[in-house]
Amino acid sequence: MTRPTIEECTENYTKRPVWAEIDLDRAAGNMREIRRITGSNRLITAVVKADAYGHGAVMLAKTFLANGANRLAVSSLDEGVELRQAKIDAPILILGHTAGERAKELIENDIDAAVFTYADSKAFSDMAVTLGRKVRLHIAVDTGMCRIGYVPCPDAVADVKRISELPNVVMEGIFTHFSEADIKDKTWAHEQYGRFSDFIEKLAAAGVTFNVCHCCNSAGTLELPDFHLDMIRPGIIQYGYDASSEVLVDSNKIKPVMSLHCCITHVKTIGKGDAVGYGRHFKADGPVKVATLPIGYADGYARGLSQKTDVLIHGKRARQIGNICMDQCMVDVTHIPDVKVGDEVVLFGEQGDASIPVTELTDKLQTIVHELTCNINRRVPRLYVSGGKIIKRQEYLMYKE
Ligand SMILES: *Cc1c(COP(=O)(O)O)cnc(C)c1O
């Protein structure tokens, strides 16, 4: 596969030589595979919260919608408004809590809210009446995650019925969220699903029905096809990663979208007894050729990786040495000939035939991929690549009045 050249990525070194490359062809392929998995009859809500897990919500939303997704989900109203400002008109659902006080902004932006109290729902209904518009609600159901939602019980049925009777309200959906669908043993997921479907039945008996029932995240999308219902809500698999270490994607079909890059800013050889970085944790016991990189933990290259990880240079692995600083870090390039300032470094992703999967980093950090990609900071420009060409460069720090 052709990749943009280092000159293209840095605009001939006129830009900060740090970037996250976002492969839109892979994002498109991943969504087409998710569509294949769930079949043609269901809706797909592409979860693009947290700036599309750090990949850039607007570009990823457009790519997913063009390749099989029907709708979008975010975690807060502000994230939804960002998508509307980018002229995206697909239905958008806020998965988290939206306060009744934000009714005007919600309805004016035509965004769907998750609700789990009568008071918020009443505030949305009142504002919809005032504005002469409708508001679409999704009832959140807590079947065991203990996060948000109605805990199924007779009082909850009565509350939801009252909500359904409010003027200018569309009972668009009802949903729950699995807390443990990403392990092999699906006992708990089945228990949650049982509680969810039982609650839906009780509501139906009370005369309350919904346009779409939904509960599957990435893990459910992959391994619980019987629970796909009217709509699925895949997140992490869209970006090319396994749902967890136990629930895996087909890596021939679903591929990582993000890779992290920079260029070397300094190369020197240190001698026996010299120590690298804060705290002097790496001590040279002979000549060591050190390359300095202009990326650090403030960019999302976590300090916890210090002295534990590798980078790729000239298609070879190089050990990171010394503590990772806020904005810079050092690597040992003694074994790589001809390393010079300006050479490209891959911190995770592929270079030639070599690769450092992001899970190699997250395993060392004892965290999940979601967290690492979300934490790639806004001072790291996103380079959107399609057909081997950069089609958009997203700079976040260029302040304009
Ligand atoms: C984040 C989220 C998802 C997507 O989760 P993944 O594990 O990334 O697939 C789906 N539904 C809800 C309610 C979420 O909060």
The ligand as an SDF file (V2000), in Angstrom:
LIG
                    3D

 15 15  0  0  0  0  0  0  0  0999 V2000
  -19.2090    3.7530   24.1420 C   0  0  0  0  0  0  0  0  0  0  0  0
  -20.5080    3.0760   23.9820 C   0  0  0  0  0  0  0  0  0  0  0  0
  -20.7050    2.1520   22.9450 C   0  0  0  0  0  0  0  0  0  0  0  0
  -19.5800    1.6490   22.0630 C   0  0  0  0  0  0  0  0  0  0  0  0
  -18.7160    0.8630   22.8540 O   0  0  0  0  0  0  0  0  0  0  0  0
  -17.5270   -0.0180   22.2330 P   0  0  0  0  0  0  0  0  0  0  0  0
  -17.1040   -0.9190   23.3290 O   0  0  0  0  0  0  0  0  0  0  0  0
  -16.4520    0.9370   21.8430 O   0  0  0  0  0  0  0  0  0  0  0  0
  -18.1060   -0.7210   21.0720 O   0  0  0  0  0  0  0  0  0  0  0  0
  -21.9900    1.6660   22.7530 C   0  0  0  0  0  0  0  0  0  0  0  0
  -23.0030    2.0470   23.5730 N   0  0  0  0  0  0  0  0  0  0  0  0
  -22.8450    2.9010   24.6000 C   0  0  0  0  0  0  0  0  0  0  0  0
  -24.0010    3.2640   25.4660 C   0  0  0  0  0  0  0  0  0  0  0  0
  -21.5820    3.4290   24.8550 C   0  0  0  0  0  0  0  0  0  0  0  0
  -21.4120    4.2660   25.8860 O   0  0  0  0  0  0  0  0  0  0  0  0
  1  2  1  0
  2  3  1  0
  2 14  2  0
  3  4  1  0
  3 10  2  0
  4  5  1  0
  5  6  1  0
  6  7  2  0
  6  8  1  0
  6  9  1  0
 10 11  1  0
 11 12  2  0
 12 13  1  0
 12 14  1  0
 14 15  1  0
M  END
$$$$
